[in-house]
Amino acid sequence: MTDQLWRREPDSSTRTTPRPYVRAFVPPGGLDDAIAFYEELQGVEVDLRTPYPEKGLSIATVGAFLLVEGVEEVVEPFRATHGTLLVADLDVYEERLVARGAEILDARIDVPTGAGLTARHPDGTIVEYVHHRPQPHEV
C-alpha cells in the first residue's frame, strides 16, 4: 500500500468528457493482486493509488475500474453507490443534478484527490461525482 497519493493525472479540470468508473471492492491485503488482474485484463497500468485513512480505505484506479480496499464493515456503505464519475467541474454537475431533480445524498466534501458528492438520480441510480485537483506534493 502506498502511504501517499500517487496518480498520473492530478487535475481533471481539463477533461472534455466525464470518466466513468465501475466499482470493485477488495478485501484487506488484496489491492496489489486486484491491480495486477485489472491491468492484465484491460492492457493498461494503474493510474491512481491513495490511502484514504479518514474512511479506512485504500483506493486505486485501473482503466475503467475504481478499486476500493477495506474491511467489509467499512466498504459496506459504499456498495450502494452504482459508480463513480470523474468530472472537470463538480459545481457544474451539482447544479445540473439539482436542476434535473436529483437528490444530493452526500454533500460536497473534500477527499484526498479533490472533492466529491453523491447523488441519487430520479431513476434511483446512485452516483458519486468527483473532480481531481493537484495536492501540494503534485505541483
Phi and psi in radians as a Rosetta constraint file:
Dihedral C 1 N 2 CA 2 C 2 CIRCULARHARMONIC -1.463 0.35
Dihedral N 2 CA 2 C 2 N 3 CIRCULARHARMONIC 2.567 0.35
Dihedral C 2 N 3 CA 3 C 3 CIRCULARHARMONIC -1.745 0.35
Dihedral N 3 CA 3 C 3 N 4 CIRCULARHARMONIC 0.068 0.35
Dihedral C 3 N 4 CA 4 C 4 CIRCULARHARMONIC -2.519 0.35
Dihedral N 4 CA 4 C 4 N 5 CIRCULARHARMONIC 2.585 0.35
Dihedral C 4 N 5 CA 5 C 5 CIRCULARHARMONIC -0.991 0.35
Dihedral N 5 CA 5 C 5 N 6 CIRCULARHARMONIC 2.258 0.35
Dihedral C 5 N 6 CA 6 C 6 CIRCULARHARMONIC -2.340 0.35
Dihedral N 6 CA 6 C 6 N 7 CIRCULARHARMONIC 2.337 0.35
Dihedral C 6 N 7 CA 7 C 7 CIRCULARHARMONIC -2.750 0.35
Dihedral N 7 CA 7 C 7 N 8 CIRCULARHARMONIC 2.673 0.35
Dihedral C 7 N 8 CA 8 C 8 CIRCULARHARMONIC -1.281 0.35
Dihedral N 8 CA 8 C 8 N 9 CIRCULARHARMONIC -0.692 0.35
Dihedral C 8 N 9 CA 9 C 9 CIRCULARHARMONIC -2.188 0.35
Dihedral N 9 CA 9 C 9 N 10 CIRCULARHARMONIC 1.716 0.35
Dihedral C 9 N 10 CA 10 C 10 CIRCULARHARMONIC -1.390 0.35
Dihedral N 10 CA 10 C 10 N 11 CIRCULARHARMONIC -0.103 0.35
Dihedral C 10 N 11 CA 11 C 11 CIRCULARHARMONIC -2.329 0.35
Dihedral N 11 CA 11 C 11 N 12 CIRCULARHARMONIC 2.024 0.35
Dihedral C 11 N 12 CA 12 C 12 CIRCULARHARMONIC -1.580 0.35
Dihedral N 12 CA 12 C 12 N 13 CIRCULARHARMONIC 0.063 0.35
Dihedral C 12 N 13 CA 13 C 13 CIRCULARHARMONIC -1.148 0.35
Dihedral N 13 CA 13 C 13 N 14 CIRCULARHARMONIC -0.302 0.35
Dihedral C 13 N 14 CA 14 C 14 CIRCULARHARMONIC -1.700 0.35
Dihedral N 14 CA 14 C 14 N 15 CIRCULARHARMONIC 0.072 0.35
Dihedral C 14 N 15 CA 15 C 15 CIRCULARHARMONIC -1.124 0.35
Dihedral N 15 CA 15 C 15 N 16 CIRCULARHARMONIC 2.377 0.35
Dihedral C 15 N 16 CA 16 C 16 CIRCULARHARMONIC -1.662 0.35
Dihedral N 16 CA 16 C 16 N 17 CIRCULARHARMONIC -0.307 0.35
Dihedral C 16 N 17 CA 17 C 17 CIRCULARHARMONIC -2.412 0.35
Dihedral N 17 CA 17 C 17 N 18 CIRCULARHARMONIC 2.634 0.35
Dihedral C 17 N 18 CA 18 C 18 CIRCULARHARMONIC -1.164 0.35
Dihedral N 18 CA 18 C 18 N 19 CIRCULARHARMONIC 2.702 0.35
Dihedral C 18 N 19 CA 19 C 19 CIRCULARHARMONIC -1.972 0.35
Dihedral N 19 CA 19 C 19 N 20 CIRCULARHARMONIC 1.978 0.35
Dihedral C 19 N 20 CA 20 C 20 CIRCULARHARMONIC -1.461 0.35
Dihedral N 20 CA 20 C 20 N 21 CIRCULARHARMONIC 2.562 0.35
Dihedral C 20 N 21 CA 21 C 21 CIRCULARHARMONIC -2.180 0.35
Dihedral N 21 CA 21 C 21 N 22 CIRCULARHARMONIC 2.328 0.35
Dihedral C 21 N 22 CA 22 C 22 CIRCULARHARMONIC -1.496 0.35
Dihedral N 22 CA 22 C 22 N 23 CIRCULARHARMONIC 2.307 0.35
Dihedral C 22 N 23 CA 23 C 23 CIRCULARHARMONIC -1.489 0.35
Dihedral N 23 CA 23 C 23 N 24 CIRCULARHARMONIC 2.378 0.35
Dihedral C 23 N 24 CA 24 C 24 CIRCULARHARMONIC -2.276 0.35
Dihedral N 24 CA 24 C 24 N 25 CIRCULARHARMONIC 2.264 0.35
Dihedral C 24 N 25 CA 25 C 25 CIRCULARHARMONIC -1.781 0.35
Dihedral N 25 CA 25 C 25 N 26 CIRCULARHARMONIC 2.349 0.35
Dihedral C 25 N 26 CA 26 C 26 CIRCULARHARMONIC -2.167 0.35
Dihedral N 26 CA 26 C 26 N 27 CIRCULARHARMONIC 2.353 0.35
Dihedral C 26 N 27 CA 27 C 27 CIRCULARHARMONIC -1.234 0.35
Dihedral N 27 CA 27 C 27 N 28 CIRCULARHARMONIC 2.818 0.35
Dihedral C 27 N 28 CA 28 C 28 CIRCULARHARMONIC -0.928 0.35
Dihedral N 28 CA 28 C 28 N 29 CIRCULARHARMONIC 2.364 0.35
Dihedral C 28 N 29 CA 29 C 29 CIRCULARHARMONIC 1.478 0.35
Dihedral N 29 CA 29 C 29 N 30 CIRCULARHARMONIC -0.024 0.35
Dihedral C 29 N 30 CA 30 C 30 CIRCULARHARMONIC -1.786 0.35
Dihedral N 30 CA 30 C 30 N 31 CIRCULARHARMONIC 0.013 0.35
Dihedral C 30 N 31 CA 31 C 31 CIRCULARHARMONIC -1.140 0.35
Dihedral N 31 CA 31 C 31 N 32 CIRCULARHARMONIC -0.752 0.35
Dihedral C 31 N 32 CA 32 C 32 CIRCULARHARMONIC -1.074 0.35
Dihedral N 32 CA 32 C 32 N 33 CIRCULARHARMONIC -0.762 0.35
Dihedral C 32 N 33 CA 33 C 33 CIRCULARHARMONIC -1.136 0.35
Dihedral N 33 CA 33 C 33 N 34 CIRCULARHARMONIC -0.697 0.35
Dihedral C 33 N 34 CA 34 C 34 CIRCULARHARMONIC -1.137 0.35
Dihedral N 34 CA 34 C 34 N 35 CIRCULARHARMONIC -0.732 0.35
Dihedral C 34 N 35 CA 35 C 35 CIRCULARHARMONIC -1.027 0.35
Dihedral N 35 CA 35 C 35 N 36 CIRCULARHARMONIC -0.837 0.35
Dihedral C 35 N 36 CA 36 C 36 CIRCULARHARMONIC -1.041 0.35
Dihedral N 36 CA 36 C 36 N 37 CIRCULARHARMONIC -0.761 0.35
Dihedral C 36 N 37 CA 37 C 37 CIRCULARHARMONIC -1.042 0.35
Dihedral N 37 CA 37 C 37 N 38 CIRCULARHARMONIC -0.885 0.35
Dihedral C 37 N 38 CA 38 C 38 CIRCULARHARMONIC -1.244 0.35
Dihedral N 38 CA 38 C 38 N 39 CIRCULARHARMONIC -0.517 0.35
Dihedral C 38 N 39 CA 39 C 39 CIRCULARHARMONIC -1.113 0.35
Dihedral N 39 CA 39 C 39 N 40 CIRCULARHARMONIC -0.850 0.35
Dihedral C 39 N 40 CA 40 C 40 CIRCULARHARMONIC -1.142 0.35
Dihedral N 40 CA 40 C 40 N 41 CIRCULARHARMONIC -0.721 0.35
Dihedral C 40 N 41 CA 41 C 41 CIRCULARHARMONIC -1.033 0.35
Dihedral N 41 CA 41 C 41 N 42 CIRCULARHARMONIC -0.774 0.35
Dihedral C 41 N 42 CA 42 C 42 CIRCULARHARMONIC -1.744 0.35
Dihedral N 42 CA 42 C 42 N 43 CIRCULARHARMONIC -0.165 0.35
Dihedral C 42 N 43 CA 43 C 43 CIRCULARHARMONIC 1.195 0.35
Dihedral N 43 CA 43 C 43 N 44 CIRCULARHARMONIC 0.594 0.35
Dihedral C 43 N 44 CA 44 C 44 CIRCULARHARMONIC -2.305 0.35
Dihedral N 44 CA 44 C 44 N 45 CIRCULARHARMONIC 2.965 0.35
Dihedral C 44 N 45 CA 45 C 45 CIRCULARHARMONIC -1.867 0.35
Dihedral N 45 CA 45 C 45 N 46 CIRCULARHARMONIC 2.702 0.35
Dihedral C 45 N 46 CA 46 C 46 CIRCULARHARMONIC -0.949 0.35
Dihedral N 46 CA 46 C 46 N 47 CIRCULARHARMONIC 2.429 0.35
Dihedral C 46 N 47 CA 47 C 47 CIRCULARHARMONIC -2.161 0.35
Dihedral N 47 CA 47 C 47 N 48 CIRCULARHARMONIC 0.050 0.35
Dihedral C 47 N 48 CA 48 C 48 CIRCULARHARMONIC -2.756 0.35
Dihedral N 48 CA 48 C 48 N 49 CIRCULARHARMONIC 2.386 0.35
Dihedral C 48 N 49 CA 49 C 49 CIRCULARHARMONIC -2.488 0.35
Dihedral N 49 CA 49 C 49 N 50 CIRCULARHARMONIC 2.343 0.35
Dihedral C 49 N 50 CA 50 C 50 CIRCULARHARMONIC -2.751 0.35
Dihedral N 50 CA 50 C 50 N 51 CIRCULARHARMONIC 2.487 0.35
Dihedral C 50 N 51 CA 51 C 51 CIRCULARHARMONIC -1.340 0.35
Dihedral N 51 CA 51 C 51 N 52 CIRCULARHARMONIC 2.654 0.35
Dihedral C 51 N 52 CA 52 C 52 CIRCULARHARMONIC -2.311 0.35
Dihedral N 52 CA 52 C 52 N 53 CIRCULARHARMONIC 1.215 0.35
Dihedral C 52 N 53 CA 53 C 53 CIRCULARHARMONIC -1.063 0.35
Dihedral N 53 CA 53 C 53 N 54 CIRCULARHARMONIC -0.500 0.35
Dihedral C 53 N 54 CA 54 C 54 CIRCULARHARMONIC -1.071 0.35
Dihedral N 54 CA 54 C 54 N 55 CIRCULARHARMONIC -0.480 0.35
Dihedral C 54 N 55 CA 55 C 55 CIRCULARHARMONIC -1.923 0.35
Dihedral N 55 CA 55 C 55 N 56 CIRCULARHARMONIC -0.039 0.35
Dihedral C 55 N 56 CA 56 C 56 CIRCULARHARMONIC 1.278 0.35
Dihedral N 56 CA 56 C 56 N 57 CIRCULARHARMONIC 0.563 0.35
Dihedral C 56 N 57 CA 57 C 57 CIRCULARHARMONIC -2.186 0.35
Dihedral N 57 CA 57 C 57 N 58 CIRCULARHARMONIC 2.837 0.35
Dihedral C 57 N 58 CA 58 C 58 CIRCULARHARMONIC -2.190 0.35
Dihedral N 58 CA 58 C 58 N 59 CIRCULARHARMONIC 2.492 0.35
Dihedral C 58 N 59 CA 59 C 59 CIRCULARHARMONIC -2.290 0.35
Dihedral N 59 CA 59 C 59 N 60 CIRCULARHARMONIC 2.521 0.35
Dihedral C 59 N 60 CA 60 C 60 CIRCULARHARMONIC -2.504 0.35
Dihedral N 60 CA 60 C 60 N 61 CIRCULARHARMONIC 2.649 0.35
Dihedral C 60 N 61 CA 61 C 61 CIRCULARHARMONIC -2.107 0.35
Dihedral N 61 CA 61 C 61 N 62 CIRCULARHARMONIC 2.380 0.35
Dihedral C 61 N 62 CA 62 C 62 CIRCULARHARMONIC -2.390 0.35
Dihedral N 62 CA 62 C 62 N 63 CIRCULARHARMONIC 1.886 0.35
Dihedral C 62 N 63 CA 63 C 63 CIRCULARHARMONIC 1.010 0.35
Dihedral N 63 CA 63 C 63 N 64 CIRCULARHARMONIC -2.104 0.35
Dihedral C 63 N 64 CA 64 C 64 CIRCULARHARMONIC -1.575 0.35
Dihedral N 64 CA 64 C 64 N 65 CIRCULARHARMONIC 0.148 0.35
Dihedral C 64 N 65 CA 65 C 65 CIRCULARHARMONIC -2.034 0.35
Dihedral N 65 CA 65 C 65 N 66 CIRCULARHARMONIC 2.404 0.35
Dihedral C 65 N 66 CA 66 C 66 CIRCULARHARMONIC -1.847 0.35
Dihedral N 66 CA 66 C 66 N 67 CIRCULARHARMONIC 1.956 0.35
Dihedral C 66 N 67 CA 67 C 67 CIRCULARHARMONIC -1.642 0.35
Dihedral N 67 CA 67 C 67 N 68 CIRCULARHARMONIC 2.224 0.35
Dihedral C 67 N 68 CA 68 C 68 CIRCULARHARMONIC -2.104 0.35
Dihedral N 68 CA 68 C 68 N 69 CIRCULARHARMONIC 1.969 0.35
Dihedral C 68 N 69 CA 69 C 69 CIRCULARHARMONIC -1.817 0.35
Dihedral N 69 CA 69 C 69 N 70 CIRCULARHARMONIC 2.306 0.35
Dihedral C 69 N 70 CA 70 C 70 CIRCULARHARMONIC 3.076 0.35
Dihedral N 70 CA 70 C 70 N 71 CIRCULARHARMONIC 2.955 0.35
Dihedral C 70 N 71 CA 71 C 71 CIRCULARHARMONIC -1.216 0.35
Dihedral N 71 CA 71 C 71 N 72 CIRCULARHARMONIC 2.673 0.35
Dihedral C 71 N 72 CA 72 C 72 CIRCULARHARMONIC -0.973 0.35
Dihedral N 72 CA 72 C 72 N 73 CIRCULARHARMONIC -0.707 0.35
Dihedral C 72 N 73 CA 73 C 73 CIRCULARHARMONIC -1.097 0.35
Dihedral N 73 CA 73 C 73 N 74 CIRCULARHARMONIC -0.524 0.35
Dihedral C 73 N 74 CA 74 C 74 CIRCULARHARMONIC -1.437 0.35
Dihedral N 74 CA 74 C 74 N 75 CIRCULARHARMONIC -0.720 0.35
Dihedral C 74 N 75 CA 75 C 75 CIRCULARHARMONIC -1.396 0.35
Dihedral N 75 CA 75 C 75 N 76 CIRCULARHARMONIC -0.362 0.35
Dihedral C 75 N 76 CA 76 C 76 CIRCULARHARMONIC -0.881 0.35
Dihedral N 76 CA 76 C 76 N 77 CIRCULARHARMONIC -0.833 0.35
Dihedral C 76 N 77 CA 77 C 77 CIRCULARHARMONIC -1.087 0.35
Dihedral N 77 CA 77 C 77 N 78 CIRCULARHARMONIC -0.426 0.35
Dihedral C 77 N 78 CA 78 C 78 CIRCULARHARMONIC -1.406 0.35
Dihedral N 78 CA 78 C 78 N 79 CIRCULARHARMONIC -0.275 0.35
Dihedral C 78 N 79 CA 79 C 79 CIRCULARHARMONIC -1.191 0.35
Dihedral N 79 CA 79 C 79 N 80 CIRCULARHARMONIC -0.430 0.35
Dihedral C 79 N 80 CA 80 C 80 CIRCULARHARMONIC -1.223 0.35
Dihedral N 80 CA 80 C 80 N 81 CIRCULARHARMONIC -0.343 0.35
Dihedral C 80 N 81 CA 81 C 81 CIRCULARHARMONIC -1.439 0.35
Dihedral N 81 CA 81 C 81 N 82 CIRCULARHARMONIC 2.215 0.35
Dihedral C 81 N 82 CA 82 C 82 CIRCULARHARMONIC -1.299 0.35
Dihedral N 82 CA 82 C 82 N 83 CIRCULARHARMONIC -0.528 0.35
Dihedral C 82 N 83 CA 83 C 83 CIRCULARHARMONIC -3.006 0.35
Dihedral N 83 CA 83 C 83 N 84 CIRCULARHARMONIC 3.086 0.35
Dihedral C 83 N 84 CA 84 C 84 CIRCULARHARMONIC -2.186 0.35
Dihedral N 84 CA 84 C 84 N 85 CIRCULARHARMONIC 2.458 0.35
Dihedral C 84 N 85 CA 85 C 85 CIRCULARHARMONIC -2.154 0.35
Dihedral N 85 CA 85 C 85 N 86 CIRCULARHARMONIC 2.050 0.35
Dihedral C 85 N 86 CA 86 C 86 CIRCULARHARMONIC -1.482 0.35
Dihedral N 86 CA 86 C 86 N 87 CIRCULARHARMONIC 2.117 0.35
Dihedral C 86 N 87 CA 87 C 87 CIRCULARHARMONIC -2.175 0.35
Dihedral N 87 CA 87 C 87 N 88 CIRCULARHARMONIC 2.867 0.35
Dihedral C 87 N 88 CA 88 C 88 CIRCULARHARMONIC -1.301 0.35
Dihedral N 88 CA 88 C 88 N 89 CIRCULARHARMONIC -0.634 0.35
Dihedral C 88 N 89 CA 89 C 89 CIRCULARHARMONIC -2.522 0.35
Dihedral N 89 CA 89 C 89 N 90 CIRCULARHARMONIC 1.890 0.35
Dihedral C 89 N 90 CA 90 C 90 CIRCULARHARMONIC -1.105 0.35
Dihedral N 90 CA 90 C 90 N 91 CIRCULARHARMONIC -0.636 0.35
Dihedral C 90 N 91 CA 91 C 91 CIRCULARHARMONIC -1.039 0.35
Dihedral N 91 CA 91 C 91 N 92 CIRCULARHARMONIC -0.752 0.35
Dihedral C 91 N 92 CA 92 C 92 CIRCULARHARMONIC -1.061 0.35
Dihedral N 92 CA 92 C 92 N 93 CIRCULARHARMONIC -0.790 0.35
Dihedral C 92 N 93 CA 93 C 93 CIRCULARHARMONIC -1.196 0.35
Dihedral N 93 CA 93 C 93 N 94 CIRCULARHARMONIC -0.664 0.35
Dihedral C 93 N 94 CA 94 C 94 CIRCULARHARMONIC -1.064 0.35
Dihedral N 94 CA 94 C 94 N 95 CIRCULARHARMONIC -0.779 0.35
Dihedral C 94 N 95 CA 95 C 95 CIRCULARHARMONIC -1.060 0.35
Dihedral N 95 CA 95 C 95 N 96 CIRCULARHARMONIC -0.783 0.35
Dihedral C 95 N 96 CA 96 C 96 CIRCULARHARMONIC -1.103 0.35
Dihedral N 96 CA 96 C 96 N 97 CIRCULARHARMONIC -0.763 0.35
Dihedral C 96 N 97 CA 97 C 97 CIRCULARHARMONIC -1.056 0.35
Dihedral N 97 CA 97 C 97 N 98 CIRCULARHARMONIC -0.889 0.35
Dihedral C 97 N 98 CA 98 C 98 CIRCULARHARMONIC -1.095 0.35
Dihedral N 98 CA 98 C 98 N 99 CIRCULARHARMONIC -0.762 0.35
Dihedral C 98 N 99 CA 99 C 99 CIRCULARHARMONIC -1.096 0.35
Dihedral N 99 CA 99 C 99 N 100 CIRCULARHARMONIC -0.457 0.35
Dihedral C 99 N 100 CA 100 C 100 CIRCULARHARMONIC -1.798 0.35
Dihedral N 100 CA 100 C 100 N 101 CIRCULARHARMONIC 0.252 0.35
Dihedral C 100 N 101 CA 101 C 101 CIRCULARHARMONIC 1.533 0.35
Dihedral N 101 CA 101 C 101 N 102 CIRCULARHARMONIC 0.207 0.35
Dihedral C 101 N 102 CA 102 C 102 CIRCULARHARMONIC -1.311 0.35
Dihedral N 102 CA 102 C 102 N 103 CIRCULARHARMONIC 2.679 0.35
Dihedral C 102 N 103 CA 103 C 103 CIRCULARHARMONIC -1.805 0.35
Dihedral N 103 CA 103 C 103 N 104 CIRCULARHARMONIC 2.196 0.35
Dihedral C 103 N 104 CA 104 C 104 CIRCULARHARMONIC -1.398 0.35
Dihedral N 104 CA 104 C 104 N 105 CIRCULARHARMONIC 1.952 0.35
Dihedral C 104 N 105 CA 105 C 105 CIRCULARHARMONIC -1.470 0.35
Dihedral N 105 CA 105 C 105 N 106 CIRCULARHARMONIC -0.760 0.35
Dihedral C 105 N 106 CA 106 C 106 CIRCULARHARMONIC -2.173 0.35
Dihedral N 106 CA 106 C 106 N 107 CIRCULARHARMONIC 1.975 0.35
Dihedral C 106 N 107 CA 107 C 107 CIRCULARHARMONIC -1.065 0.35
Dihedral N 107 CA 107 C 107 N 108 CIRCULARHARMONIC 2.824 0.35
Dihedral C 107 N 108 CA 108 C 108 CIRCULARHARMONIC -0.878 0.35
Dihedral N 108 CA 108 C 108 N 109 CIRCULARHARMONIC 2.262 0.35
Dihedral C 108 N 109 CA 109 C 109 CIRCULARHARMONIC -2.368 0.35
Dihedral N 109 CA 109 C 109 N 110 CIRCULARHARMONIC 2.705 0.35
Dihedral C 109 N 110 CA 110 C 110 CIRCULARHARMONIC -1.341 0.35
Dihedral N 110 CA 110 C 110 N 111 CIRCULARHARMONIC 2.380 0.35
Dihedral C 110 N 111 CA 111 C 111 CIRCULARHARMONIC -2.210 0.35
Dihedral N 111 CA 111 C 111 N 112 CIRCULARHARMONIC 2.914 0.35
Dihedral C 111 N 112 CA 112 C 112 CIRCULARHARMONIC -0.961 0.35
Dihedral N 112 CA 112 C 112 N 113 CIRCULARHARMONIC -0.468 0.35
Dihedral C 112 N 113 CA 113 C 113 CIRCULARHARMONIC -1.670 0.35
Dihedral N 113 CA 113 C 113 N 114 CIRCULARHARMONIC -0.190 0.35
Dihedral C 113 N 114 CA 114 C 114 CIRCULARHARMONIC 2.743 0.35
Dihedral N 114 CA 114 C 114 N 115 CIRCULARHARMONIC -1.796 0.35
Dihedral C 114 N 115 CA 115 C 115 CIRCULARHARMONIC -2.636 0.35
Dihedral N 115 CA 115 C 115 N 116 CIRCULARHARMONIC 2.771 0.35
Dihedral C 115 N 116 CA 116 C 116 CIRCULARHARMONIC -2.724 0.35
Dihedral N 116 CA 116 C 116 N 117 CIRCULARHARMONIC 2.893 0.35
Dihedral C 116 N 117 CA 117 C 117 CIRCULARHARMONIC -2.627 0.35
Dihedral N 117 CA 117 C 117 N 118 CIRCULARHARMONIC 2.824 0.35
Dihedral C 117 N 118 CA 118 C 118 CIRCULARHARMONIC -2.155 0.35
Dihedral N 118 CA 118 C 118 N 119 CIRCULARHARMONIC 2.362 0.35
Dihedral C 118 N 119 CA 119 C 119 CIRCULARHARMONIC -2.319 0.35
Dihedral N 119 CA 119 C 119 N 120 CIRCULARHARMONIC 2.590 0.35
Dihedral C 119 N 120 CA 120 C 120 CIRCULARHARMONIC -1.785 0.35
Dihedral N 120 CA 120 C 120 N 121 CIRCULARHARMONIC 2.108 0.35
Dihedral C 120 N 121 CA 121 C 121 CIRCULARHARMONIC -1.269 0.35
Dihedral N 121 CA 121 C 121 N 122 CIRCULARHARMONIC 2.806 0.35
Dihedral C 121 N 122 CA 122 C 122 CIRCULARHARMONIC -0.968 0.35
Dihedral N 122 CA 122 C 122 N 123 CIRCULARHARMONIC -0.456 0.35
Dihedral C 122 N 123 CA 123 C 123 CIRCULARHARMONIC -1.482 0.35
Dihedral N 123 CA 123 C 123 N 124 CIRCULARHARMONIC 0.007 0.35
Dihedral C 123 N 124 CA 124 C 124 CIRCULARHARMONIC 1.713 0.35
Dihedral N 124 CA 124 C 124 N 125 CIRCULARHARMONIC -0.172 0.35
Dihedral C 124 N 125 CA 125 C 125 CIRCULARHARMONIC -1.161 0.35
Dihedral N 125 CA 125 C 125 N 126 CIRCULARHARMONIC 2.325 0.35
Dihedral C 125 N 126 CA 126 C 126 CIRCULARHARMONIC -1.889 0.35
Dihedral N 126 CA 126 C 126 N 127 CIRCULARHARMONIC 2.159 0.35
Dihedral C 126 N 127 CA 127 C 127 CIRCULARHARMONIC -2.277 0.35
Dihedral N 127 CA 127 C 127 N 128 CIRCULARHARMONIC 2.385 0.35
Dihedral C 127 N 128 CA 128 C 128 CIRCULARHARMONIC -1.587 0.35
Dihedral N 128 CA 128 C 128 N 129 CIRCULARHARMONIC 2.257 0.35
Dihedral C 128 N 129 CA 129 C 129 CIRCULARHARMONIC -1.896 0.35
Dihedral N 129 CA 129 C 129 N 130 CIRCULARHARMONIC 2.274 0.35
Dihedral C 129 N 130 CA 130 C 130 CIRCULARHARMONIC -2.350 0.35
Dihedral N 130 CA 130 C 130 N 131 CIRCULARHARMONIC 2.609 0.35
Dihedral C 130 N 131 CA 131 C 131 CIRCULARHARMONIC -2.170 0.35
Dihedral N 131 CA 131 C 131 N 132 CIRCULARHARMONIC 2.555 0.35
Dihedral C 131 N 132 CA 132 C 132 CIRCULARHARMONIC -1.777 0.35
Dihedral N 132 CA 132 C 132 N 133 CIRCULARHARMONIC 2.451 0.35
Dihedral C 132 N 133 CA 133 C 133 CIRCULARHARMONIC -2.380 0.35
Dihedral N 133 CA 133 C 133 N 134 CIRCULARHARMONIC 2.562 0.35
Dihedral C 133 N 134 CA 134 C 134 CIRCULARHARMONIC -1.086 0.35
Dihedral N 134 CA 134 C 134 N 135 CIRCULARHARMONIC 2.471 0.35
Dihedral C 134 N 135 CA 135 C 135 CIRCULARHARMONIC -1.639 0.35
Dihedral N 135 CA 135 C 135 N 136 CIRCULARHARMONIC 2.836 0.35
Dihedral C 135 N 136 CA 136 C 136 CIRCULARHARMONIC -0.899 0.35
Dihedral N 136 CA 136 C 136 N 137 CIRCULARHARMONIC -0.668 0.35
Dihedral C 136 N 137 CA 137 C 137 CIRCULARHARMONIC -1.319 0.35
Dihedral N 137 CA 137 C 137 N 138 CIRCULARHARMONIC -0.115 0.35
Dihedral C 137 N 138 CA 138 C 138 CIRCULARHARMONIC -1.786 0.35
Dihedral N 138 CA 138 C 138 N 139 CIRCULARHARMONIC -0.079 0.35
